[in-house]
């Protein structure tokens, strides 16, 4: 990019940032542009059963559910949703809920609710579990739905997210392509949700693009996402598995990170 073009782009960004909520407006525009023209990266050819067309994600993940693709006897959501694996986050999330005074909690994708239903929760906290697999949502609602707990079918990339104080987006984005990650972050910025708590591989030093449905390590603090350092990290792994954590960001932090990225 020429010096003149860089100067023009910087000036436009500064003008937008002078507007009310300018950081969020700019961040949405950048995320939309990036999902149309994501940073080129090598595709991880080792991923299994990837999918190129995001409109087929519902069918893909429904098939994973029906056939217990992850091959775990305790949870159709995989080993990461077992009681053994989630022992640490089941201790720490209630502390986070208390510290940040979370009254409405969105968990999407919620999977089969295997580990969350075993976690101690405030009696007054409203829980909303969302997932793209409608069969799973119906099953969860019948088994676990009550006055403070409900489950809804939702596409976290495209559907309007319900109002909540915090969105837990666990074990999800590292299965998404860059395009689908950008869509999801953009949808978060459009929502009425203050915090996002999501999975991050902090030891990962380089991101790679994949087709949705596969898996790889993902560090949202690296290009092409460049989120700032999280408010806090919660260890979310056990010996024998890849080190990963849950990171907490506010919506304004995500917007500021995207809009201040010198590469965007």
C-alpha positions as CSV (number, residue, x, y, z in Angstrom):
1,X,0.0,0.0,0.0
2,X,1.4,3.4,-0.9
3,X,2.1,6.1,1.6
4,X,-0.7,8.3,0.3
5,X,-3.2,5.4,0.6
6,X,-2.1,4.7,4.1
7,X,-2.5,8.3,5.0
8,X,-6.0,8.5,3.5
9,X,-7.1,5.3,5.3
10,X,-5.7,6.6,8.7
11,X,-7.6,9.9,8.2
12,X,-10.9,8.1,7.4
13,X,-10.4,6.0,10.5
14,X,-9.8,9.1,12.7
15,X,-12.9,10.8,11.3
16,X,-15.1,7.7,12.1
17,X,-13.7,7.5,15.6
18,X,-14.9,11.0,16.2
19,X,-18.5,9.9,15.8
20,X,-20.6,8.6,18.7
21,X,-19.7,4.9,19.1
22,X,-17.2,5.4,16.3
23,X,-15.0,2.6,17.5
24,X,-17.8,0.0,17.2
25,X,-18.9,1.5,13.8
26,X,-15.3,1.2,12.5
27,X,-14.8,-2.3,13.9
28,X,-18.0,-3.6,12.3
29,X,-16.9,-2.2,8.9
30,X,-13.4,-3.7,9.2
31,X,-14.7,-7.1,10.3
32,X,-17.1,-7.1,7.4
33,X,-14.3,-6.2,5.0
34,X,-12.0,-8.8,6.4
35,X,-14.5,-11.6,6.2
36,X,-14.9,-10.8,2.5
37,X,-11.1,-10.6,2.0
38,X,-9.4,-12.6,4.9
39,X,-5.7,-12.6,5.3
40,X,-4.2,-15.4,3.2
41,X,-2.9,-18.3,5.3
42,X,-2.0,-21.9,4.6
43,X,-5.0,-24.2,5.1
44,X,-4.5,-27.0,7.5
45,X,-4.8,-30.1,5.3
46,X,-5.0,-32.4,8.3
47,X,-8.4,-31.3,9.3
48,X,-11.1,-34.0,8.9
49,X,-14.5,-33.6,7.3
50,X,-14.2,-29.8,6.6
51,X,-16.9,-27.8,4.9
52,X,-16.5,-25.0,2.5
53,X,-20.0,-23.5,2.4
54,X,-21.0,-21.9,5.7
55,X,-24.7,-22.3,4.8
56,X,-24.2,-26.1,5.4
57,X,-22.9,-25.7,8.9
58,X,-26.3,-26.6,10.4
59,X,-26.3,-29.9,8.5
60,X,-22.7,-30.6,9.3
61,X,-23.0,-30.2,13.0
62,X,-26.3,-31.9,13.1
63,X,-24.6,-34.9,11.5
64,X,-21.8,-34.7,14.1
65,X,-24.4,-34.9,16.8
66,X,-26.5,-37.7,15.3
67,X,-23.4,-39.9,14.7
68,X,-21.5,-38.9,17.9
69,X,-18.7,-37.8,15.7
70,X,-16.4,-36.9,18.6
71,X,-16.7,-40.5,19.9
72,X,-17.2,-39.8,23.6
73,X,-19.4,-42.0,25.7
74,X,-20.2,-39.3,28.3
75,X,-21.0,-36.3,26.0
76,X,-21.9,-36.0,22.3
77,X,-20.2,-32.7,22.5
78,X,-16.8,-34.5,22.9
79,X,-14.2,-35.0,25.6
80,X,-14.0,-31.2,26.2
81,X,-17.5,-31.4,27.7
82,X,-16.9,-34.2,30.2
83,X,-17.0,-33.6,33.9
84,X,-13.3,-34.5,34.2
85,X,-12.2,-32.0,31.6
86,X,-14.3,-29.2,32.9
87,X,-13.5,-29.4,36.6
88,X,-11.4,-26.3,36.5
89,X,-13.9,-24.0,34.6
90,X,-16.7,-25.3,36.7
91,X,-14.9,-23.8,39.7
92,X,-13.9,-20.6,38.0
93,X,-16.9,-19.6,36.0
94,X,-19.1,-19.1,39.1
95,X,-16.4,-16.8,40.6
96,X,-16.4,-14.8,37.3
97,X,-20.2,-14.6,37.4
98,X,-20.1,-13.3,40.9
99,X,-17.3,-10.8,40.3
100,X,-18.8,-9.3,37.2
101,X,-22.4,-9.5,38.5
102,X,-23.7,-11.6,35.6
103,X,-27.5,-11.9,35.8
104,X,-28.2,-13.2,32.3
105,X,-25.8,-15.8,30.8
106,X,-25.7,-16.9,27.1
107,X,-24.0,-20.2,26.4
108,X,-23.7,-20.7,22.6
109,X,-23.0,-23.2,21.4
110,X,-24.2,-25.0,24.4
111,X,-23.9,-28.6,23.1
112,X,-25.6,-31.2,25.3
113,X,-25.4,-29.1,28.5
114,X,-23.5,-32.0,30.1
115,X,-21.0,-30.1,32.2
116,X,-22.8,-26.8,32.7
117,X,-25.8,-28.5,34.4
118,X,-23.3,-29.9,37.0
119,X,-21.9,-26.4,37.8
120,X,-23.1,-24.4,40.8
121,X,-25.1,-21.4,39.5
122,X,-26.7,-18.5,41.3
123,X,-30.4,-19.1,41.8
124,X,-31.3,-15.7,40.3
125,X,-29.1,-16.1,37.2
126,X,-31.0,-16.6,33.9
127,X,-29.3,-19.1,31.6
128,X,-29.9,-19.2,27.8
129,X,-28.4,-22.2,26.0
130,X,-28.2,-21.8,22.2
131,X,-27.1,-24.2,19.5
132,X,-27.4,-24.6,15.7
133,X,-28.5,-28.3,16.2
134,X,-32.2,-28.0,16.7
135,X,-32.6,-31.7,17.8
136,X,-30.2,-31.1,20.6
137,X,-32.0,-27.9,21.7
138,X,-35.3,-29.7,21.9
139,X,-33.7,-32.5,24.0
140,X,-32.1,-30.0,26.3
141,X,-35.3,-28.1,26.8
142,X,-37.2,-31.2,27.7
143,X,-34.5,-32.5,30.2
144,X,-33.2,-29.2,31.7
145,X,-35.6,-26.4,30.9
146,X,-37.1,-24.6,33.9
147,X,-37.9,-21.1,35.2
148,X,-34.3,-19.9,35.0
149,X,-33.0,-22.2,32.2
150,X,-34.1,-22.2,28.6
151,X,-32.7,-23.4,25.3
152,X,-33.1,-21.8,21.8
153,X,-32.0,-22.7,18.3
154,X,-29.5,-20.1,17.1
155,X,-26.9,-19.5,14.4
156,X,-24.3,-17.5,16.3
157,X,-23.0,-16.0,13.0
158,X,-26.2,-14.7,11.5
159,X,-29.0,-14.6,14.1
160,X,-29.6,-11.8,16.4
161,X,-28.1,-12.8,19.7
162,X,-30.4,-12.5,22.8
163,X,-29.6,-9.8,25.3
164,X,-27.2,-11.1,28.0
165,X,-24.5,-9.8,30.3
166,X,-22.0,-12.4,29.2
167,X,-21.7,-14.8,26.2
168,X,-19.8,-18.0,26.7
169,X,-18.6,-19.2,23.3
170,X,-16.5,-22.2,24.2
171,X,-15.1,-25.0,21.9
172,X,-16.4,-23.3,18.8
173,X,-14.2,-20.7,17.0
174,X,-11.3,-23.0,16.5
175,X,-13.6,-25.2,14.4
176,X,-14.5,-22.1,12.2
177,X,-12.8,-20.7,9.1
178,X,-11.5,-17.1,9.2
179,X,-14.7,-16.0,7.4
180,X,-17.0,-17.6,9.9
181,X,-14.9,-16.2,12.9
182,X,-15.2,-12.7,11.4
183,X,-18.9,-13.1,11.0
184,X,-19.2,-14.3,14.6
185,X,-17.2,-11.4,16.0
186,X,-19.2,-9.0,13.9
187,X,-22.4,-10.5,15.3
188,X,-21.1,-10.0,18.8
189,X,-20.5,-6.3,18.1
190,X,-24.1,-6.0,16.9
191,X,-25.5,-7.6,20.1
192,X,-26.6,-6.2,23.4
193,X,-24.0,-8.2,25.3
194,X,-21.2,-6.7,27.3
195,X,-18.7,-9.6,27.7
196,X,-17.5,-12.5,25.6
197,X,-15.8,-15.5,27.2
198,X,-14.2,-17.7,24.5
199,X,-11.6,-20.3,23.9
200,X,-8.1,-19.3,23.0
201,X,-4.8,-21.3,22.6
202,X,-2.4,-18.8,24.2
203,X,0.6,-20.9,23.3
204,X,-0.3,-20.8,19.6
205,X,2.2,-18.5,17.7
206,X,0.7,-18.5,14.2
207,X,-2.9,-18.7,13.1
208,X,-3.9,-20.7,10.0
209,X,-7.1,-20.7,8.1
210,X,-9.2,-23.9,7.8
211,X,-12.6,-24.8,6.3
212,X,-15.4,-24.9,8.9
213,X,-15.9,-28.3,10.5
214,X,-12.2,-29.0,11.0
215,X,-10.0,-27.9,14.0
216,X,-6.7,-26.2,14.8
217,X,-5.2,-24.2,17.5
218,X,-6.5,-20.6,17.5
219,X,-5.0,-17.5,19.1
220,X,-7.4,-14.5,18.7
221,X,-4.6,-12.1,20.0
222,X,-2.6,-12.8,16.8
223,X,-3.3,-11.7,13.1
224,X,-5.6,-11.5,11.4
225,X,-7.8,-10.8,14.5
226,X,-5.4,-9.0,16.8
227,X,-7.5,-8.8,19.9
228,X,-5.9,-7.1,22.9
229,X,-4.9,-9.0,25.9
230,X,-7.9,-10.5,27.8
231,X,-9.1,-9.1,31.1
232,X,-8.5,-12.6,32.5
233,X,-7.7,-16.1,31.5
234,X,-9.2,-19.3,32.9
235,X,-7.2,-22.6,32.3
236,X,-9.4,-24.9,30.3
237,X,-7.3,-28.1,29.7
238,X,-6.1,-31.2,31.5
239,X,-2.8,-33.1,31.3
240,X,-2.5,-35.0,28.0
241,X,-4.4,-32.4,26.0
242,X,-3.4,-29.1,24.3
243,X,-3.0,-26.1,26.5
244,X,-5.9,-23.7,26.1
245,X,-7.7,-21.1,28.1
246,X,-10.9,-19.1,28.2
247,X,-10.3,-15.4,27.6
248,X,-12.7,-12.6,28.7
249,X,-13.2,-9.4,26.6
250,X,-15.7,-6.6,26.7
251,X,-17.5,-5.6,23.5
252,X,-15.7,-2.3,23.6
253,X,-12.3,-4.0,23.9
254,X,-13.1,-6.1,20.8
255,X,-14.2,-3.0,18.9
256,X,-11.2,-1.0,20.0
257,X,-8.8,-3.8,19.1
258,X,-10.2,-4.2,15.6
259,X,-10.4,-0.5,14.8
260,X,-6.9,0.3,16.1
261,X,-5.2,-2.6,14.2
262,X,-2.6,-0.9,12.0
263,X,-3.0,-3.7,9.4
264,X,-6.7,-3.0,8.9
